[in-house]
Amino acid sequence: MIVKAIYENNLLKPQEKLDLKEGEEVDIEIKSKGGIFGLLKNWKLDSQSLKDELRETDG
């Protein structure tokens, strides 16, 4: 199940009703909505390797 939630006052607040039993244990995967820059912020990329990759892809 994928549920949108908002983080407020150190708690995650689901934006819809959850079909869970009281006390049920769950695993949570957090994906921030930081956009493409949030995704790429830890990537190290140099322009020459990018050009090489594009050449290989383009033929």
All heavy atoms as a GROMACS GRO file, in nm:
protein
  474
    1MET      N    1   0.085  -0.117   0.000
    1MET     CA    2   0.000   0.000   0.000
    1MET      C    3   0.090   0.123   0.000
    1MET      O    4   0.190   0.127   0.069
    1MET     CB    5  -0.092  -0.009   0.122
    1MET     CG    6  -0.122   0.116   0.194
    1MET     SD    7  -0.230   0.111   0.341
    1MET     CE    8  -0.243  -0.055   0.392
    2ILE      N    9   0.057   0.222  -0.079
    2ILE     CA   10   0.128   0.349  -0.082
    2ILE      C   11   0.034   0.456  -0.028
    2ILE      O   12  -0.079   0.469  -0.074
    2ILE     CB   13   0.174   0.385  -0.224
    2ILE    CG1   14   0.274   0.280  -0.273
    2ILE    CG2   15   0.234   0.525  -0.227
    2ILE    CD1   16   0.317   0.300  -0.416
    3VAL      N   17   0.083   0.530   0.070
    3VAL     CA   18   0.000   0.631   0.136
    3VAL      C   19   0.079   0.761   0.144
    3VAL      O   20   0.196   0.760   0.182
    3VAL     CB   21  -0.036   0.585   0.279
    3VAL    CG1   22  -0.113   0.693   0.354
    3VAL    CG2   23  -0.115   0.456   0.275
    4LYS      N   24   0.017   0.870   0.110
    4LYS     CA   25   0.080   1.000   0.127
    4LYS      C   26   0.066   1.042   0.273
    4LYS      O   27  -0.037   1.017   0.336
    4LYS     CB   28   0.015   1.104   0.036
    4LYS     CG   29   0.042   1.079  -0.110
    4LYS     CD   30  -0.010   1.193  -0.195
    4LYS     CE   31   0.004   1.160  -0.340
    4LYS     NZ   32   0.131   1.193  -0.397
    5ALA      N   33   0.172   1.104   0.326
    5ALA     CA   34   0.170   1.148   0.464
    5ALA      C   35   0.242   1.281   0.475
    5ALA      O   36   0.323   1.317   0.389
    5ALA     CB   37   0.238   1.045   0.554
    6ILE      N   38   0.212   1.354   0.580
    6ILE     CA   39   0.278   1.480   0.608
    6ILE      C   40   0.351   1.466   0.741
    6ILE      O   41   0.298   1.408   0.836
    6ILE     CB   42   0.175   1.596   0.615
    6ILE    CG1   43   0.113   1.618   0.478
    6ILE    CG2   44   0.242   1.725   0.666
    6ILE    CD1   45   0.007   1.724   0.474
    7TYR      N   46   0.474   1.516   0.745
    7TYR     CA   47   0.554   1.512   0.866
    7TYR      C   48   0.533   1.640   0.945
    7TYR      O   49   0.562   1.750   0.896
    7TYR     CB   50   0.701   1.494   0.829
    7TYR     CG   51   0.792   1.480   0.947
    7TYR    CD1   52   0.795   1.364   1.022
    7TYR    CD2   53   0.876   1.584   0.984
    7TYR    CE1   54   0.880   1.350   1.130
    7TYR    CE2   55   0.962   1.572   1.091
    7TYR     CZ   56   0.963   1.455   1.165
    7TYR     OH   57   1.048   1.443   1.273
    8GLU      N   58   0.478   1.629   1.066
    8GLU     CA   59   0.454   1.744   1.153
    8GLU      C   60   0.482   1.707   1.297
    8GLU      O   61   0.441   1.600   1.344
    8GLU     CB   62   0.307   1.789   1.144
    8GLU     CG   63   0.265   1.848   1.012
    8GLU     CD   64   0.119   1.887   1.011
    8GLU    OE1   65   0.042   1.845   1.100
    8GLU    OE2   66   0.081   1.960   0.919
    9ASN      N   67   0.553   1.795   1.366
    9ASN     CA   68   0.580   1.775   1.509
    9ASN      C   69   0.635   1.636   1.540
    9ASN      O   70   0.590   1.568   1.632
    9ASN     CB   71   0.453   1.801   1.593
    9ASN     CG   72   0.405   1.943   1.579
    9ASN    OD1   73   0.486   2.036   1.575
    9ASN    ND2   74   0.275   1.961   1.569
   10ASN      N   75   0.730   1.592   1.458
   10ASN     CA   76   0.799   1.465   1.478
   10ASN      C   77   0.709   1.342   1.457
   10ASN      O   78   0.739   1.234   1.505
   10ASN     CB   79   0.864   1.460   1.617
   10ASN     CG   80   0.989   1.376   1.617
   10ASN    OD1   81   1.058   1.365   1.516
   10ASN    ND2   82   1.019   1.314   1.729
   11LEU      N   83   0.597   1.359   1.386
   11LEU     CA   84   0.506   1.248   1.356
   11LEU      C   85   0.472   1.247   1.208
   11LEU      O   86   0.457   1.352   1.146
   11LEU     CB   87   0.374   1.263   1.434
   11LEU     CG   88   0.381   1.254   1.585
   11LEU    CD1   89   0.244   1.289   1.644
   11LEU    CD2   90   0.422   1.114   1.629
   12LEU      N   91   0.455   1.127   1.150
   12LEU     CA   92   0.403   1.114   1.015
   12LEU      C   93   0.252   1.103   1.024
   12LEU      O   94   0.199   1.016   1.093
   12LEU     CB   95   0.459   0.989   0.948
   12LEU     CG   96   0.602   0.998   0.897
   12LEU    CD1   97   0.651   0.862   0.850
   12LEU    CD2   98   0.613   1.099   0.784
   13LYS      N   99   0.181   1.190   0.954
   13LYS     CA  100   0.035   1.190   0.957
   13LYS      C  101  -0.018   1.146   0.821
   13LYS      O  102  -0.008   1.220   0.722
   13LYS     CB  103  -0.017   1.329   0.993
   13LYS     CG  104   0.026   1.374   1.131
   13LYS     CD  105  -0.030   1.509   1.164
   13LYS     CE  106   0.013   1.550   1.303
   13LYS     NZ  107  -0.046   1.678   1.341
   14PRO      N  108  -0.076   1.025   0.812
   14PRO     CA  109  -0.132   0.977   0.685
   14PRO      C  110  -0.242   1.069   0.636
   14PRO      O  111  -0.319   1.124   0.716
   14PRO     CB  112  -0.188   0.839   0.719
   14PRO     CG  113  -0.124   0.800   0.847
   14PRO     CD  114  -0.093   0.928   0.920
   15GLN      N  115  -0.252   1.085   0.504
   15GLN     CA  116  -0.354   1.171   0.446
   15GLN      C  117  -0.481   1.095   0.409
   15GLN      O  118  -0.571   1.151   0.348
   15GLN     CB  119  -0.297   1.242   0.322
   15GLN     CG  120  -0.179   1.332   0.356
   15GLN     CD  121  -0.218   1.438   0.456
   15GLN    OE1  122  -0.297   1.527   0.424
   15GLN    NE2  123  -0.167   1.430   0.577
   16GLU      N  124  -0.486   0.967   0.445
   16GLU     CA  125  -0.606   0.886   0.422
   16GLU      C  126  -0.615   0.781   0.531
   16GLU      O  127  -0.519   0.755   0.603
   16GLU     CB  128  -0.600   0.820   0.285
   16GLU     CG  129  -0.477   0.732   0.264
   16GLU     CD  130  -0.461   0.689   0.120
   16GLU    OE1  131  -0.417   0.772   0.039
   16GLU    OE2  132  -0.491   0.573   0.091
   17LYS      N  133  -0.733   0.720   0.545
   17LYS     CA  134  -0.754   0.615   0.645
   17LYS      C  135  -0.671   0.492   0.608
   17LYS      O  136  -0.664   0.454   0.492
   17LYS     CB  137  -0.902   0.579   0.652
   17LYS     CG  138  -0.932   0.476   0.759
   17LYS     CD  139  -1.079   0.474   0.790
   17LYS     CE  140  -1.117   0.364   0.886
   17LYS     NZ  141  -1.033   0.346   1.001
   18LEU      N  142  -0.608   0.433   0.708
   18LEU     CA  143  -0.526   0.314   0.686
   18LEU      C  144  -0.603   0.189   0.726
   18LEU      O  145  -0.667   0.186   0.830
   18LEU     CB  146  -0.396   0.323   0.767
   18LEU     CG  147  -0.307   0.443   0.739
   18LEU    CD1  148  -0.186   0.441   0.830
   18LEU    CD2  149  -0.265   0.445   0.593
   19ASP      N  150  -0.595   0.086   0.643
   19ASP     CA  151  -0.660  -0.041   0.672
   19ASP      C  152  -0.566  -0.128   0.755
   19ASP      O  153  -0.510  -0.227   0.707
   19ASP     CB  154  -0.698  -0.111   0.541
   19ASP     CG  155  -0.782  -0.236   0.564
   19ASP    OD1  156  -0.844  -0.247   0.671
   19ASP    OD2  157  -0.781  -0.323   0.475
   20LEU      N  158  -0.546  -0.086   0.881
   20LEU     CA  159  -0.455  -0.156   0.972
   20LEU      C  160  -0.526  -0.185   1.103
   20LEU      O  161  -0.615  -0.111   1.145
   20LEU     CB  162  -0.331  -0.070   1.000
   20LEU     CG  163  -0.242  -0.035   0.882
   20LEU    CD1  164  -0.139   0.068   0.923
   20LEU    CD2  165  -0.175  -0.159   0.826
   21LYS      N  166  -0.482  -0.293   1.168
   21LYS     CA  167  -0.536  -0.325   1.300
   21LYS      C  168  -0.457  -0.251   1.406
   21LYS      O  169  -0.337  -0.226   1.388
   21LYS     CB  170  -0.526  -0.476   1.326
   21LYS     CG  171  -0.608  -0.558   1.230
   21LYS     CD  172  -0.584  -0.706   1.252
   21LYS     CE  173  -0.655  -0.783   1.142
   21LYS     NZ  174  -0.600  -0.914   1.120
   22GLU      N  175  -0.520  -0.216   1.515
   22GLU     CA  176  -0.453  -0.149   1.625
   22GLU      C  177  -0.334  -0.232   1.671
   22GLU      O  178  -0.345  -0.352   1.691
   22GLU     CB  179  -0.551  -0.128   1.742
   22GLU     CG  180  -0.498  -0.040   1.852
   22GLU     CD  181  -0.484   0.105   1.810
   22GLU    OE1  182  -0.560   0.151   1.724
   22GLU    OE2  183  -0.396   0.172   1.866
   23GLY      N  184  -0.217  -0.170   1.679
   23GLY     CA  185  -0.097  -0.239   1.725
   23GLY      C  186  -0.024  -0.317   1.616
   23GLY      O  187   0.078  -0.380   1.643
   24GLU      N  188  -0.076  -0.314   1.492
   24GLU     CA  189  -0.013  -0.388   1.382
   24GLU      C  190   0.122  -0.325   1.348
   24GLU      O  191   0.135  -0.203   1.341
   24GLU     CB  192  -0.104  -0.386   1.259
   24GLU     CG  193  -0.055  -0.471   1.145
   24GLU     CD  194  -0.157  -0.482   1.032
   24GLU    OE1  195  -0.275  -0.446   1.052
   24GLU    OE2  196  -0.116  -0.522   0.923
   25GLU      N  197   0.222  -0.410   1.329
   25GLU     CA  198   0.356  -0.362   1.293
   25GLU      C  199   0.367  -0.351   1.141
   25GLU      O  200   0.318  -0.437   1.069
   25GLU     CB  201   0.461  -0.459   1.347
   25GLU     CG  202   0.602  -0.410   1.326
   25GLU     CD  203   0.703  -0.503   1.392
   25GLU    OE1  204   0.680  -0.543   1.507
   25GLU    OE2  205   0.805  -0.532   1.328
   26VAL      N  206   0.429  -0.243   1.094
   26VAL     CA  207   0.446  -0.220   0.951
   26VAL      C  208   0.589  -0.177   0.921
   26VAL      O  209   0.661  -0.132   1.009
   26VAL     CB  210   0.349  -0.112   0.897
   26VAL    CG1  211   0.204  -0.153   0.916
   26VAL    CG2  212   0.374   0.022   0.962
   27ASP      N  213   0.632  -0.192   0.796
   27ASP     CA  214   0.758  -0.138   0.747
   27ASP      C  215   0.725  -0.012   0.669
   27ASP      O  216   0.628  -0.010   0.593
   27ASP     CB  217   0.830  -0.237   0.655
   27ASP     CG  218   0.876  -0.362   0.728
   27ASP    OD1  219   0.914  -0.351   0.845
   27ASP    OD2  220   0.874  -0.469   0.666
   28ILE      N  221   0.807   0.090   0.683
   28ILE     CA  222   0.782   0.216   0.614
   28ILE      C  223   0.904   0.252   0.530
   28ILE      O  224   1.016   0.249   0.578
   28ILE     CB  225   0.754   0.331   0.714
   28ILE    CG1  226   0.628   0.300   0.794
   28ILE    CG2  227   0.742   0.464   0.642
   28ILE    CD1  228   0.598   0.400   0.902
   29GLU      N  229   0.880   0.286   0.403
   29GLU     CA  230   0.985   0.336   0.314
   29GLU      C  231   0.956   0.483   0.289
   29GLU      O  232   0.847   0.518   0.246
   29GLU     CB  233   0.986   0.260   0.182
   29GLU     CG  234   1.092   0.308   0.086
   29GLU     CD  235   1.094   0.230  -0.044
   29GLU    OE1  236   1.034   0.121  -0.052
   29GLU    OE2  237   1.156   0.280  -0.140
   30ILE      N  238   1.051   0.568   0.318
   30ILE     CA  239   1.032   0.713   0.304
   30ILE      C  240   1.093   0.760   0.172
   30ILE      O  241   1.209   0.734   0.145
   30ILE     CB  242   1.100   0.789   0.420
   30ILE    CG1  243   1.056   0.734   0.554
   30ILE    CG2  244   1.079   0.939   0.405
   30ILE    CD1  245   0.930   0.789   0.609
   31LYS      N  246   1.013   0.828   0.091
   31LYS     CA  247   1.061   0.892  -0.032
   31LYS      C  248   1.021   1.038  -0.026
   31LYS      O  249   0.904   1.070  -0.031
   31LYS     CB  250   0.999   0.824  -0.155
   31LYS     CG  251   1.048   0.684  -0.176
   31LYS     CD  252   0.993   0.628  -0.305
   31LYS     CE  253   1.040   0.486  -0.325
   31LYS     NZ  254   0.990   0.432  -0.451
   32SER      N  255   1.119   1.123  -0.014
   32SER     CA  256   1.092   1.266  -0.005
   32SER      C  257   1.050   1.321  -0.140
   32SER      O  258   1.092   1.272  -0.244
   32SER     CB  259   1.217   1.339   0.044
   32SER     OG  260   1.193   1.476   0.052
   33LYS      N  261   0.970   1.422  -0.140
   33LYS     CA  262   0.923   1.486  -0.262
   33LYS      C  263   1.017   1.601  -0.300
   33LYS      O  264   0.973   1.706  -0.339
   33LYS     CB  265   0.780   1.539  -0.244
   33LYS     CG  266   0.678   1.432  -0.218
   33LYS     CD  267   0.656   1.352  -0.343
   33LYS     CE  268   0.547   1.250  -0.320
   33LYS     NZ  269   0.518   1.173  -0.435
   34GLY      N  270   1.149   1.580  -0.290
   34GLY     CA  271   1.247   1.684  -0.318
   34GLY      C  272   1.267   1.713  -0.465
   34GLY      O  273   1.345   1.797  -0.502
   35GLY      N  274   1.199   1.641  -0.554
   35GLY     CA  275   1.214   1.664  -0.697
   35GLY      C  276   1.344   1.606  -0.750
   35GLY      O  277   1.415   1.534  -0.682
   36ILE      N  278   1.376   1.638  -0.872
   36ILE     CA  279   1.494   1.582  -0.938
   36ILE      C  280   1.623   1.622  -0.867
   36ILE      O  281   1.715   1.543  -0.857
   36ILE     CB  282   1.498   1.621  -1.088
   36ILE    CG1  283   1.606   1.544  -1.162
   36ILE    CG2  284   1.520   1.771  -1.105
   36ILE    CD1  285   1.576   1.401  -1.183
   37PHE      N  286   1.629   1.743  -0.812
   37PHE     CA  287   1.751   1.785  -0.744
   37PHE      C  288   1.771   1.708  -0.614
   37PHE      O  289   1.883   1.678  -0.577
   37PHE     CB  290   1.752   1.936  -0.722
   37PHE     CG  291   1.755   2.012  -0.851
   37PHE    CD1  292   1.645   2.084  -0.893
   37PHE    CD2  293   1.866   2.007  -0.932
   37PHE    CE1  294   1.647   2.152  -1.014
   37PHE    CE2  295   1.869   2.075  -1.053
   37PHE     CZ  296   1.759   2.147  -1.094
   38GLY      N  297   1.663   1.674  -0.546
   38GLY     CA  298   1.674   1.592  -0.427
   38GLY      C  299   1.725   1.453  -0.461
   38GLY      O  300   1.802   1.393  -0.388
   39LEU      N  301   1.683   1.402  -0.576
   39LEU     CA  302   1.729   1.272  -0.623
   39LEU      C  303   1.877   1.272  -0.659
   39LEU      O  304   1.949   1.178  -0.634
   39LEU     CB  305   1.649   1.236  -0.750
   39LEU     CG  306   1.554   1.119  -0.745
   39LEU    CD1  307   1.471   1.114  -0.871
   39LEU    CD2  308   1.625   0.989  -0.724
   40LEU      N  309   1.921   1.379  -0.721
   40LEU     CA  310   2.056   1.386  -0.776
   40LEU      C  311   2.160   1.446  -0.681
   40LEU      O  312   2.278   1.444  -0.713
   40LEU     CB  313   2.056   1.467  -0.906
   40LEU     CG  314   1.973   1.412  -1.019
   40LEU    CD1  315   1.975   1.509  -1.137
   40LEU    CD2  316   2.021   1.275  -1.062
   41LYS      N  317   2.119   1.494  -0.565
   41LYS     CA  318   2.212   1.571  -0.482
   41LYS      C  319   2.335   1.492  -0.439
   41LYS      O  320   2.440   1.551  -0.418
   41LYS     CB  321   2.140   1.630  -0.361
   41LYS     CG  322   2.098   1.530  -0.257
   41LYS     CD  323   2.029   1.600  -0.143
   41LYS     CE  324   1.981   1.497  -0.042
   41LYS     NZ  325   1.909   1.558   0.064
   42ASN      N  326   2.325   1.360  -0.425
   42ASN     CA  327   2.441   1.282  -0.383
   42ASN      C  328   2.516   1.218  -0.499
   42ASN      O  329   2.610   1.143  -0.477
   42ASN     CB  330   2.397   1.173  -0.283
   42ASN     CG  331   2.347   1.234  -0.155
   42ASN    OD1  332   2.400   1.333  -0.108
   42ASN    ND2  333   2.245   1.175  -0.096
   43TRP      N  334   2.474   1.244  -0.621
   43TRP     CA  335   2.541   1.189  -0.738
   43TRP      C  336   2.664   1.271  -0.770
   43TRP      O  337   2.663   1.393  -0.763
   43TRP     CB  338   2.449   1.190  -0.859
   43TRP     CG  339   2.346   1.084  -0.858
   43TRP    CD1  340   2.299   1.014  -0.752
   43TRP    CD2  341   2.273   1.037  -0.971
   43TRP    NE1  342   2.202   0.928  -0.792
   43TRP    CE2  343   2.184   0.939  -0.925
   43TRP    CE3  344   2.275   1.068  -1.106
   43TRP    CZ2  345   2.098   0.872  -1.009
   43TRP    CZ3  346   2.189   1.002  -1.190
   43TRP    CH2  347   2.102   0.904  -1.142
   44LYS      N  348   2.769   1.202  -0.810
   44LYS     CA  349   2.889   1.270  -0.858
   44LYS      C  350   2.896   1.242  -1.007
   44LYS      O  351   2.895   1.128  -1.050
   44LYS     CB  352   3.012   1.218  -0.786
   44LYS     CG  353   3.014   1.256  -0.641
   44LYS     CD  354   3.138   1.212  -0.574
   44LYS     CE  355   3.130   1.258  -0.428
   44LYS     NZ  356   3.200   1.175  -0.338
   45LEU      N  357   2.904   1.346  -1.085
   45LEU     CA  358   2.898   1.332  -1.230
   45LEU      C  359   2.994   1.430  -1.294
   45LEU      O  360   2.995   1.547  -1.260
   45LEU     CB  361   2.755   1.363  -1.275
   45LEU     CG  362   2.721   1.348  -1.421
   45LEU    CD1  363   2.731   1.202  -1.462
   45LEU    CD2  364   2.582   1.399  -1.447
   46ASP      N  365   3.076   1.380  -1.385
   46ASP     CA  366   3.160   1.474  -1.458
   46ASP      C  367   3.112   1.477  -1.602
   46ASP      O  368   3.057   1.380  -1.654
   46ASP     CB  369   3.308   1.436  -1.448
   46ASP     CG  370   3.342   1.308  -1.518
   46ASP    OD1  371   3.361   1.312  -1.641
   46ASP    OD2  372   3.348   1.204  -1.451
   47SER      N  373   3.133   1.590  -1.667
   47SER     CA  374   3.077   1.611  -1.800
   47SER      C  375   3.132   1.515  -1.904
   47SER      O  376   3.060   1.472  -1.993
   47SER     CB  377   3.097   1.756  -1.844
   47SER     OG  378   3.235   1.786  -1.849
   48GLN      N  379   3.258   1.474  -1.893
   48GLN     CA  380   3.315   1.385  -1.993
   48GLN      C  381   3.250   1.247  -1.986
   48GLN      O  382   3.216   1.189  -2.089
   48GLN     CB  383   3.467   1.371  -1.977
   48GLN     CG  384   3.532   1.293  -2.090
   48GLN     CD  385   3.505   1.354  -2.227
   48GLN    OE1  386   3.525   1.474  -2.247
   48GLN    NE2  387   3.458   1.274  -2.321
   49SER      N  388   3.229   1.193  -1.868
   49SER     CA  389   3.165   1.061  -1.858
   49SER      C  390   3.021   1.067  -1.908
   49SER      O  391   2.972   0.972  -1.970
   49SER     CB  392   3.172   1.005  -1.716
   49SER     OG  393   3.099   1.085  -1.628
   50LEU      N  394   2.952   1.179  -1.884
   50LEU     CA  395   2.817   1.195  -1.935
   50LEU      C  396   2.818   1.197  -2.089
   50LEU      O  397   2.737   1.130  -2.152
   50LEU     CB  398   2.753   1.323  -1.880
   50LEU     CG  399   2.612   1.354  -1.928
   50LEU    CD1  400   2.517   1.240  -1.895
   50LEU    CD2  401   2.563   1.484  -1.868
   51LYS      N  402   2.911   1.272  -2.148
   51LYS     CA  403   2.922   1.277  -2.294
   51LYS      C  404   2.950   1.138  -2.350
   51LYS      O  405   2.891   1.097  -2.451
   51LYS     CB  406   3.033   1.373  -2.336
   51LYS     CG  407   3.000   1.518  -2.315
   51LYS     CD  408   3.120   1.605  -2.348
   51LYS     CE  409   3.098   1.748  -2.306
   51LYS     NZ  410   3.217   1.830  -2.326
   52ASP      N  411   3.040   1.063  -2.287
   52ASP     CA  412   3.072   0.927  -2.332
   52ASP      C  413   2.950   0.837  -2.327
   52ASP      O  414   2.923   0.760  -2.419
   52ASP     CB  415   3.185   0.868  -2.247
   52ASP     CG  416   3.317   0.941  -2.268
   52ASP    OD1  417   3.331   1.014  -2.368
   52ASP    OD2  418   3.406   0.925  -2.181
   53GLU      N  419   2.875   0.845  -2.218
   53GLU     CA  420   2.753   0.764  -2.204
   53GLU      C  421   2.653   0.798  -2.312
   53GLU      O  422   2.590   0.710  -2.370
   53GLU     CB  423   2.690   0.785  -2.065
   53GLU     CG  424   2.761   0.717  -1.953
   53GLU     CD  425   2.746   0.565  -1.959
   53GLU    OE1  426   2.640   0.515  -2.000
   53GLU    OE2  427   2.844   0.497  -1.922
   54LEU      N  428   2.634   0.927  -2.338
   54LEU     CA  429   2.538   0.968  -2.441
   54LEU      C  430   2.580   0.921  -2.579
   54LEU      O  431   2.497   0.880  -2.659
   54LEU     CB  432   2.521   1.120  -2.439
   54LEU     CG  433   2.448   1.177  -2.316
   54LEU    CD1  434   2.453   1.327  -2.317
   54LEU    CD2  435   2.305   1.128  -2.311
   55ARG      N  436   2.710   0.925  -2.608
   55ARG     CA  437   2.758   0.877  -2.738
   55ARG      C  438   2.729   0.728  -2.754
   55ARG      O  439   2.686   0.682  -2.858
   55ARG     CB  440   2.909   0.901  -2.750
   55ARG     CG  441   2.941   1.038  -2.802
   55ARG     CD  442   3.089   1.050  -2.840
   55ARG     NE  443   3.128   1.188  -2.822
   55ARG     CZ  444   3.201   1.235  -2.722
   55ARG    NH1  445   3.248   1.155  -2.630
   55ARG    NH2  446   3.227   1.364  -2.713
   56GLU      N  447   2.754   0.650  -2.646
   56GLU     CA  448   2.729   0.505  -2.652
   56GLU      C  449   2.580   0.477  -2.673
   56GLU      O  450   2.543   0.388  -2.747
   56GLU     CB  451   2.778   0.438  -2.524
   56GLU     CG  452   2.928   0.430  -2.513
   56GLU     CD  453   2.973   0.370  -2.382
   56GLU    OE1  454   2.891   0.301  -2.316
   56GLU    OE2  455   3.090   0.391  -2.345
   57THR      N  456   2.495   0.554  -2.607
   57THR     CA  457   2.351   0.534  -2.617
   57THR      C  458   2.299   0.574  -2.754
   57THR      O  459   2.216   0.506  -2.814
   57THR     CB  460   2.279   0.616  -2.509
   57THR    OG1  461   2.332   0.582  -2.382
   57THR    CG2  462   2.131   0.588  -2.509
   58ASP      N  463   2.350   0.686  -2.806
   58ASP     CA  464   2.304   0.739  -2.934
   58ASP      C  465   2.362   0.662  -3.052
   58ASP      O  466   2.303   0.659  -3.158
   58ASP     CB  467   2.344   0.888  -2.943
   58ASP     CG  468   2.272   0.958  -3.057
   58ASP    OD1  469   2.157   0.919  -3.088
   58ASP    OD2  470   2.329   1.051  -3.114
   59GLY      N  471   2.474   0.598  -3.034
   59GLY     CA  472   2.536   0.519  -3.142
   59GLY      C  473   2.634   0.601  -3.209
   59GLY      O  474   2.687   0.618  -3.303
   0.00000   0.00000   0.00000
